[in-house]
């Protein structure tokens, strides 16, 4: 879906219409919003994903990256710590992902 954000949004909207309790779909939509630089809806979708599944480590990581994009390092570090505690990507890997994505824009 990378490179096709409108199609990705459509697909995820469809998945959520079928099952609004699908935490991974909420997290995926958050990533799509992030890629479109729509950070507020991205945060909201990561929040919903984590409400449905508080053990979804990658959602914490991706929300942390989104907090960094909004220049909110304290929130980002808290999410990276939660991600790491759940066995998710190390914070430095998440930060590197953020740096890489910003250089692609």
ZAFI-602344 format. One record per atom (N, C-alpha, C, O): chain; atom name; x, y, z. Coordinates in steps of 0.02 Angstrom, whole numbers, m for minus. Example, Ala and Ser with C-alpha at 12.3 -4.5 7.8 and 13.67 -1.06 7.14 Angstrom:
BEGIN
+--------+-------+--------+--------+--------+
! chaine ! atome !      u !      v !      w !
+--------+-------+--------+--------+--------+
!      A !     N !    660 !   m284 !    390 !
!      A !    CA !    615 !   m225 !    390 !
!      A !     C !    660 !   m165 !    390 !
!      A !     O !    712 !   m166 !    423 !
!      A !     N !    642 !   m112 !    354 !
!      A !    CA !    684 !    m53 !    357 !
!      A !     C !    645 !      2 !    394 !
!      A !     O !    670 !     57 !    402 !
+--------+-------+--------+--------+--------+
***
This chain:
BEGIN
+--------+-------+--------+--------+--------+
! chaine ! atome !      u !      v !      w !
+--------+-------+--------+--------+--------+
!      A !     N !     41 !    m60 !      0 !
!      A !    CA !      0 !      0 !      0 !
!      A !     C !     43 !     63 !      0 !
!      A !     O !     18 !    118 !    m11 !
!      A !     N !    107 !     55 !     13 !
!      A !    CA !    151 !    112 !     14 !
!      A !     C !    150 !    147 !    m53 !
!      A !     O !    154 !    115 !   m106 !
!      A !     N !    144 !    214 !    m51 !
!      A !    CA !    142 !    252 !   m113 !
!      A !     C !     72 !    262 !   m140 !
!      A !     O !     62 !    299 !   m188 !
!      A !     N !     23 !    229 !   m109 !
!      A !    CA !    m47 !    235 !   m130 !
!      A !     C !    m91 !    250 !    m70 !
!      A !     O !   m133 !    210 !    m51 !
!      A !     N !    m81 !    310 !    m39 !
!      A !    CA !   m116 !    324 !     23 !
!      A !     C !   m192 !    325 !     17 !
!      A !     O !   m227 !    305 !     63 !
!      A !     N !   m218 !    349 !    m39 !
!      A !    CA !   m291 !    351 !    m45 !
!      A !     C !   m321 !    281 !    m49 !
!      A !     O !   m373 !    268 !    m20 !
!      A !     N !   m288 !    238 !    m86 !
!      A !    CA !   m312 !    168 !    m90 !
!      A !     C !   m305 !    134 !    m22 !
!      A !     O !   m349 !     97 !     m1 !
!      A !     N !   m249 !    148 !     12 !
!      A !    CA !   m239 !    118 !     78 !
!      A !     C !   m293 !    141 !    126 !
!      A !     O !   m320 !    101 !    164 !
!      A !     N !   m309 !    206 !    125 !
!      A !    CA !   m363 !    231 !    168 !
!      A !     C !   m429 !    197 !    153 !
!      A !     O !   m466 !    179 !    198 !
!      A !     N !   m443 !    190 !     89 !
!      A !    CA !   m505 !    158 !     68 !
!      A !     C !   m508 !     85 !     93 !
!      A !     O !   m560 !     63 !    119 !
!      A !     N !   m453 !     49 !     85 !
!      A !    CA !   m451 !    m20 !    108 !
!      A !     C !   m460 !    m26 !    183 !
!      A !     O !   m497 !    m69 !    207 !
!      A !     N !   m427 !     18 !    221 !
!      A !    CA !   m432 !     15 !    293 !
!      A !     C !   m501 !     37 !    316 !
!      A !     O !   m528 !      7 !    363 !
!      A !     N !   m530 !     88 !    285 !
!      A !    CA !   m599 !    107 !    301 !
!      A !     C !   m646 !     48 !    292 !
!      A !     O !   m690 !     36 !    333 !
!      A !     N !   m636 !     11 !    238 !
!      A !    CA !   m677 !    m48 !    224 !
!      A !     C !   m668 !   m101 !    279 !
!      A !     O !   m716 !   m129 !    304 !
!      A !     N !   m606 !   m114 !    298 !
!      A !    CA !   m592 !   m163 !    351 !
!      A !     C !   m625 !   m141 !    416 !
!      A !     O !   m653 !   m183 !    452 !
!      A !     N !   m621 !    m77 !    432 !
!      A !    CA !   m651 !    m53 !    495 !
!      A !     C !   m727 !    m55 !    492 !
!      A !     O !   m760 !    m64 !    543 !
!      A !     N !   m756 !    m46 !    432 !
!      A !    CA !   m828 !    m51 !    425 !
!      A !     C !   m851 !   m123 !    439 !
!      A !     O !   m906 !   m134 !    466 !
!      A !     N !   m809 !   m171 !    421 !
!      A !    CA !   m825 !   m241 !    434 !
!      A !     C !   m814 !   m261 !    506 !
!      A !     O !   m851 !   m302 !    534 !
!      A !     N !   m763 !   m230 !    538 !
!      A !    CA !   m747 !   m248 !    607 !
!      A !     C !   m714 !   m188 !    641 !
!      A !     O !   m653 !   m178 !    634 !
!      A !     N !   m753 !   m149 !    676 !
!      A !    CA !   m726 !    m89 !    708 !
!      A !     C !   m683 !   m104 !    769 !
!      A !     O !   m654 !    m59 !    799 !
!      A !     N !   m680 !   m168 !    789 !
!      A !    CA !   m637 !   m188 !    845 !
!      A !     C !   m569 !   m216 !    822 !
!      A !     O !   m533 !   m246 !    861 !
!      A !     N !   m553 !   m205 !    759 !
!      A !    CA !   m491 !   m231 !    730 !
!      A !     C !   m435 !   m181 !    744 !
!      A !     O !   m423 !   m135 !    705 !
!      A !     N !   m401 !   m191 !    800 !
!      A !    CA !   m350 !   m143 !    824 !
!      A !     C !   m295 !   m131 !    773 !
!      A !     O !   m273 !    m74 !    763 !
!      A !     N !   m273 !   m183 !    740 !
!      A !    CA !   m220 !   m175 !    691 !
!      A !     C !   m240 !   m131 !    633 !
!      A !     O !   m199 !    m96 !    604 !
!      A !     N !   m304 !   m133 !    614 !
!      A !    CA !   m328 !    m89 !    560 !
!      A !     C !   m326 !    m16 !    582 !
!      A !     O !   m307 !     27 !    543 !
!      A !     N !   m345 !     m3 !    645 !
!      A !    CA !   m341 !     66 !    670 !
!      A !     C !   m268 !     89 !    669 !
!      A !     O !   m254 !    146 !    649 !
!      A !     N !   m222 !     45 !    689 !
!      A !    CA !   m151 !     64 !    689 !
!      A !     C !   m126 !     75 !    618 !
!      A !     O !    m88 !    122 !    605 !
!      A !     N !   m147 !     33 !    572 !
!      A !    CA !   m127 !     41 !    502 !
!      A !     C !   m152 !    107 !    474 !
!      A !     O !   m116 !    143 !    439 !
!      A !     N !   m215 !    124 !    490 !
!      A !    CA !   m241 !    188 !    466 !
!      A !     C !   m202 !    246 !    496 !
!      A !     O !   m191 !    296 !    463 !
!      A !     N !   m180 !    238 !    559 !
!      A !    CA !   m138 !    289 !    589 !
!      A !     C !    m73 !    299 !    550 !
!      A !     O !    m51 !    356 !    541 !
!      A !     N !    m44 !    245 !    527 !
!      A !    CA !     17 !    249 !    486 !
!      A !     C !      3 !    285 !    421 !
!      A !     O !     43 !    327 !    399 !
!      A !     N !    m53 !    270 !    390 !
!      A !    CA !    m71 !    304 !    327 !
!      A !     C !    m80 !    379 !    339 !
!      A !     O !    m55 !    420 !    300 !
!      A !     N !   m116 !    397 !    393 !
!      A !    CA !   m124 !    468 !    409 !
!      A !     C !    m55 !    500 !    420 !
!      A !     O !    m43 !    556 !    397 !
!      A !     N !    m11 !    465 !    455 !
!      A !    CA !     56 !    492 !    467 !
!      A !     C !     91 !    504 !    400 !
!      A !     O !    120 !    557 !    390 !
!      A !     N !     88 !    455 !    355 !
!      A !    CA !    120 !    462 !    290 !
!      A !     C !     93 !    522 !    251 !
!      A !     O !    129 !    552 !    210 !
!      A !     N !     30 !    539 !    263 !
!      A !    CA !     m1 !    597 !    230 !
!      A !     C !     12 !    661 !    270 !
!      A !     O !    m14 !    715 !    252 !
!      A !     N !     51 !    656 !    324 !
!      A !    CA !     67 !    712 !    369 !
!      A !     C !      5 !    741 !    403 !
!      A !     O !      3 !    800 !    419 !
!      A !     N !    m45 !    699 !    413 !
!      A !    CA !   m105 !    717 !    451 !
!      A !     C !    m98 !    686 !    521 !
!      A !     O !   m123 !    632 !    535 !
!      A !     N !    m63 !    723 !    563 !
!      A !    CA !    m42 !    694 !    627 !
!      A !     C !    m97 !    687 !    678 !
!      A !     O !    m97 !    639 !    716 !
!      A !     N !   m144 !    733 !    681 !
!      A !    CA !   m198 !    727 !    731 !
!      A !     C !   m241 !    665 !    720 !
!      A !     O !   m253 !    629 !    768 !
!      A !     N !   m264 !    651 !    658 !
!      A !    CA !   m302 !    589 !    650 !
!      A !     C !   m258 !    527 !    660 !
!      A !     O !   m284 !    475 !    680 !
!      A !     N !   m194 !    533 !    646 !
!      A !    CA !   m149 !    476 !    658 !
!      A !     C !   m147 !    460 !    733 !
!      A !     O !   m154 !    402 !    752 !
!      A !     N !   m139 !    512 !    774 !
!      A !    CA !   m137 !    501 !    847 !
!      A !     C !   m204 !    471 !    870 !
!      A !     O !   m204 !    425 !    910 !
!      A !     N !   m259 !    498 !    845 !
!      A !    CA !   m325 !    472 !    864 !
!      A !     C !   m332 !    398 !    847 !
!      A !     O !   m359 !    359 !    886 !
!      A !     N !   m308 !    378 !    788 !
!      A !    CA !   m313 !    308 !    768 !
!      A !     C !   m267 !    263 !    809 !
!      A !     O !   m286 !    208 !    826 !
!      A !     N !   m207 !    287 !    824 !
!      A !    CA !   m163 !    248 !    868 !
!      A !     C !   m195 !    241 !    937 !
!      A !     O !   m191 !    188 !    968 !
!      A !     N !   m225 !    295 !    962 !
!      A !    CA !   m260 !    292 !   1026 !
!      A !     C !   m314 !    239 !   1026 !
!      A !     O !   m320 !    200 !   1073 !
!      A !     N !   m353 !    237 !    972 !
!      A !    CA !   m407 !    187 !    968 !
!      A !     C !   m379 !    117 !    964 !
!      A !     O !   m405 !     71 !    995 !
!      A !     N !   m326 !    108 !    925 !
!      A !    CA !   m295 !     42 !    921 !
!      A !     C !   m272 !     19 !    989 !
!      A !     O !   m280 !    m39 !   1008 !
!      A !     N !   m242 !     64 !   1027 !
!      A !    CA !   m216 !     46 !   1093 !
!      A !     C !   m271 !     38 !   1145 !
!      A !     O !   m263 !      0 !   1193 !
!      A !     N !   m327 !     71 !   1135 !
!      A !    CA !   m385 !     60 !   1178 !
!      A !     C !   m411 !    m11 !   1168 !
!      A !     O !   m429 !    m45 !   1216 !
!      A !     N !   m411 !    m33 !   1105 !
!      A !    CA !   m436 !   m100 !   1089 !
!      A !     C !   m386 !   m154 !   1108 !
!      A !     O !   m405 !   m209 !   1128 !
!      A !     N !   m321 !   m139 !   1100 !
!      A !    CA !   m269 !   m188 !   1115 !
!      A !     C !   m209 !   m152 !   1146 !
!      A !     O !   m163 !   m131 !   1110 !
!      A !     N !   m208 !   m144 !   1212 !
!      A !    CA !   m154 !   m107 !   1244 !
!      A !     C !    m86 !   m142 !   1241 !
!      A !     O !    m36 !   m115 !   1264 !
!      A !     N !    m83 !   m201 !   1212 !
!      A !    CA !    m20 !   m237 !   1205 !
!      A !     C !      8 !   m233 !   1133 !
!      A !     O !     54 !   m270 !   1115 !
!      A !     N !    m20 !   m189 !   1093 !
!      A !    CA !      0 !   m181 !   1023 !
!      A !     C !     63 !   m136 !   1021 !
!      A !     O !     58 !    m75 !   1011 !
!      A !     N !    120 !   m167 !   1029 !
!      A !    CA !    183 !   m131 !   1036 !
!      A !     C !    197 !    m83 !    978 !
!      A !     O !    217 !    m26 !    989 !
!      A !     N !    186 !   m106 !    917 !
!      A !    CA !    201 !    m63 !    859 !
!      A !     C !    158 !      0 !    858 !
!      A !     O !    180 !     51 !    832 !
!      A !     N !     98 !     m2 !    885 !
!      A !    CA !     57 !     58 !    887 !
!      A !     C !     88 !    110 !    934 !
!      A !     O !     85 !    170 !    920 !
!      A !     N !    118 !     87 !    989 !
!      A !    CA !    153 !    134 !   1033 !
!      A !     C !    212 !    165 !    996 !
!      A !     O !    224 !    225 !   1000 !
!      A !     N !    249 !    123 !    961 !
!      A !    CA !    307 !    147 !    924 !
!      A !     C !    287 !    197 !    870 !
!      A !     O !    316 !    251 !    865 !
!      A !     N !    236 !    180 !    832 !
!      A !    CA !    214 !    224 !    778 !
!      A !     C !    183 !    289 !    806 !
!      A !     O !    191 !    342 !    776 !
!      A !     N !    148 !    284 !    862 !
!      A !    CA !    122 !    345 !    893 !
!      A !     C !    181 !    388 !    918 !
!      A !     O !    178 !    449 !    914 !
!      A !     N !    233 !    356 !    944 !
!      A !    CA !    292 !    392 !    965 !
!      A !     C !    324 !    430 !    908 !
!      A !     O !    345 !    488 !    915 !
!      A !     N !    329 !    398 !    850 !
!      A !    CA !    356 !    431 !    791 !
!      A !     C !    313 !    491 !    772 !
!      A !     O !    338 !    544 !    752 !
!      A !     N !    248 !    483 !    778 !
!      A !    CA !    202 !    538 !    762 !
!      A !     C !    211 !    595 !    812 !
!      A !     O !    210 !    653 !    792 !
!      A !     N !    220 !    578 !    876 !
!      A !    CA !    233 !    631 !    926 !
!      A !     C !    297 !    669 !    907 !
!      A !     O !    299 !    730 !    913 !
!      A !     N !    348 !    633 !    885 !
!      A !    CA !    410 !    667 !    865 !
!      A !     C !    397 !    716 !    807 !
!      A !     O !    425 !    771 !    806 !
!      A !     N !    356 !    695 !    760 !
!      A !    CA !    340 !    739 !    703 !
!      A !     C !    305 !    802 !    726 !
!      A !     O !    308 !    854 !    693 !
!      A !     N !    270 !    798 !    783 !
!      A !    CA !    235 !    855 !    810 !
!      A !     C !    278 !    892 !    862 !
!      A !     O !    254 !    936 !    897 !
!      A !     N !    340 !    872 !    866 !
!      A !    CA !    389 !    902 !    913 !
!      A !     C !    363 !    896 !    985 !
!      A !     O !    360 !    946 !   1022 !
!      A !     N !    345 !    835 !   1003 !
!      A !    CA !    323 !    820 !   1071 !
!      A !     C !    366 !    762 !   1097 !
!      A !     O !    343 !    705 !   1102 !
!      A !     N !    429 !    777 !   1113 !
!      A !    CA !    476 !    724 !   1131 !
!      A !     C !    458 !    686 !   1195 !
!      A !     O !    473 !    627 !   1200 !
!      A !     N !    428 !    719 !   1244 !
!      A !    CA !    410 !    684 !   1305 !
!      A !     C !    359 !    629 !   1292 !
!      A !     O !    365 !    573 !   1317 !
!      A !     N !    307 !    645 !   1253 !
!      A !    CA !    257 !    596 !   1236 !
!      A !     C !    287 !    539 !   1195 !
!      A !     O !    271 !    481 !   1204 !
!      A !     N !    333 !    558 !   1149 !
!      A !    CA !    366 !    509 !   1107 !
!      A !     C !    407 !    460 !   1149 !
!      A !     O !    402 !    400 !   1141 !
!      A !     N !    447 !    487 !   1195 !
!      A !    CA !    488 !    443 !   1237 !
!      A !     C !    446 !    396 !   1279 !
!      A !     O !    464 !    338 !   1289 !
!      A !     N !    390 !    422 !   1305 !
!      A !    CA !    345 !    378 !   1345 !
!      A !     C !    319 !    321 !   1302 !
!      A !     O !    317 !    264 !   1325 !
!      A !     N !    299 !    336 !   1240 !
!      A !    CA !    273 !    283 !   1197 !
!      A !     C !    328 !    234 !   1176 !
!      A !     O !    316 !    174 !   1172 !
!      A !     N !    389 !    260 !   1164 !
!      A !    CA !    444 !    215 !   1147 !
!      A !     C !    460 !    168 !   1205 !
!      A !     O !    475 !    110 !   1195 !
!      A !     N !    456 !    195 !   1266 !
!      A !    CA !    468 !    153 !   1325 !
!      A !     C !    415 !     98 !   1330 !
!      A !     O !    431 !     40 !   1345 !
!      A !     N !    351 !    116 !   1319 !
!      A !    CA !    297 !     66 !   1321 !
!      A !     C !    308 !     13 !   1267 !
!      A !     O !    299 !    m47 !   1278 !
!      A !     N !    327 !     36 !   1208 !
!      A !    CA !    340 !     m9 !   1152 !
!      A !     C !    395 !    m59 !   1171 !
!      A !     O !    387 !   m119 !   1162 !
!      A !     N !    449 !    m33 !   1198 !
!      A !    CA !    505 !    m76 !   1217 !
!      A !     C !    486 !   m125 !   1272 !
!      A !     O !    507 !   m183 !   1271 !
!      A !     N !    446 !   m102 !   1320 !
!      A !    CA !    425 !   m145 !   1375 !
!      A !     C !    382 !   m203 !   1350 !
!      A !     O !    380 !   m256 !   1380 !
!      A !     N !    349 !   m192 !   1294 !
!      A !    CA !    307 !   m245 !   1265 !
!      A !     C !    345 !   m288 !   1214 !
!      A !     O !    317 !   m333 !   1183 !
!      A !     N !    409 !   m274 !   1207 !
!      A !    CA !    450 !   m313 !   1161 !
!      A !     C !    449 !   m288 !   1090 !
!      A !     O !    467 !   m325 !   1044 !
!      A !     N !    427 !   m227 !   1081 !
!      A !    CA !    424 !   m198 !   1013 !
!      A !     C !    492 !   m172 !    990 !
!      A !     O !    543 !   m185 !   1021 !
!      A !     N !    490 !   m136 !    935 !
!      A !    CA !    551 !   m109 !    906 !
!      A !     C !    587 !    m65 !    957 !
!      A !     O !    555 !    m28 !    994 !
!      A !     N !    653 !    m69 !    958 !
!      A !    CA !    690 !    m23 !   1002 !
!      A !     C !    678 !     49 !    981 !
!      A !     O !    667 !     63 !    922 !
!      A !     N !    681 !     94 !   1029 !
!      A !    CA !    668 !    165 !   1015 !
!      A !     C !    715 !    192 !    961 !
!      A !     O !    694 !    231 !    919 !
!      A !     N !    778 !    172 !    962 !
!      A !    CA !    825 !    200 !    912 !
!      A !     C !    804 !    179 !    842 !
!      A !     O !    813 !    217 !    795 !
!      A !     N !    777 !    118 !    835 !
!      A !    CA !    753 !     95 !    769 !
!      A !     C !    693 !    138 !    748 !
!      A !     O !    688 !    157 !    690 !
!      A !     N !    649 !    153 !    795 !
!      A !    CA !    591 !    194 !    780 !
!      A !     C !    612 !    264 !    759 !
!      A !     O !    586 !    293 !    711 !
!      A !     N !    660 !    291 !    796 !
!      A !    CA !    685 !    359 !    779 !
!      A !     C !    717 !    359 !    710 !
!      A !     O !    708 !    406 !    672 !
!      A !     N !    755 !    305 !    694 !
!      A !    CA !    786 !    300 !    629 !
!      A !     C !    732 !    296 !    574 !
!      A !     O !    740 !    326 !    521 !
!      A !     N !    679 !    259 !    588 !
!      A !    CA !    624 !    255 !    540 !
!      A !     C !    595 !    324 !    527 !
!      A !     O !    580 !    342 !    470 !
!      A !     N !    588 !    363 !    580 !
!      A !    CA !    561 !    431 !    574 !
!      A !     C !    608 !    474 !    532 !
!      A !     O !    585 !    510 !    488 !
!      A !     N !    674 !    470 !    545 !
!      A !    CA !    721 !    509 !    506 !
!      A !     C !    719 !    489 !    432 !
!      A !     O !    720 !    532 !    388 !
!      A !     N !    715 !    424 !    420 !
!      A !    CA !    712 !    399 !    351 !
!      A !     C !    650 !    423 !    315 !
!      A !     O !    652 !    442 !    257 !
!      A !     N !    593 !    421 !    350 !
!      A !    CA !    530 !    442 !    318 !
!      A !     C !    530 !    516 !    304 !
!      A !     O !    500 !    537 !    254 !
!      A !     N !    563 !    556 !    346 !
!      A !    CA !    562 !    628 !    334 !
!      A !     C !    608 !    647 !    277 !
!      A !     O !    597 !    698 !    245 !
!      A !     N !    660 !    607 !    264 !
!      A !    CA !    704 !    622 !    208 !
!      A !     C !    673 !    601 !    141 !
!      A !     O !    697 !    623 !     88 !
!      A !     N !    621 !    560 !    142 !
!      A !    CA !    587 !    538 !     81 !
!      A !     C !    537 !    590 !     57 !
!      A !     O !    515 !    587 !      0 !
!      A !     N !    519 !    636 !     99 !
!      A !    CA !    468 !    685 !     81 !
!      A !     C !    497 !    742 !     42 !
!      A !     O !    461 !    788 !     22 !
+--------+-------+--------+--------+--------+
***
